[in-house]
Amino acid sequence: MLPCHLLIQKRLASSSKKVAALYISLEQEALAKDPDDTRTWRIKPKLHLFQHLCEFTDHSPRDYWCYADESVMGDFGKLFTRRGGANSPGTAAKNMLQKWCASKAFLDIPN
């Protein structure tokens, strides 16, 4: 017999697959009724992350984070906040990219 915590992990993983399948069914039904309705039951990247969180409970979420580009957009928003002045769009974009490059660590390239 499995230890209690492993049994719970197994049930959680199984239940998360059921939730995802039901969500996908709801999206398909909503699209069949009205293909132009973008407000309801759209599958988002967070559903994928939800499955990872439920299936791999013994790892840190950062080990399987799939959508780092979402957090980059938040970084851009913080860096690109205009503080006033007569900056042209080109200068503002250049400054934002330079700030972003300076905020990231250099890649460790193996020999």
Secondary structure, DSSP 8 states (H G I E B T S, - for coil): ---HHHHHHHHHHHHHHHHHHHHHHHHHHHHHH-TT--SSS---HHHHHHHHHHH-TTS-GGGS---HHHHHHHHHHHHT---SS---HHHHHHHHHHHHHHHS-------
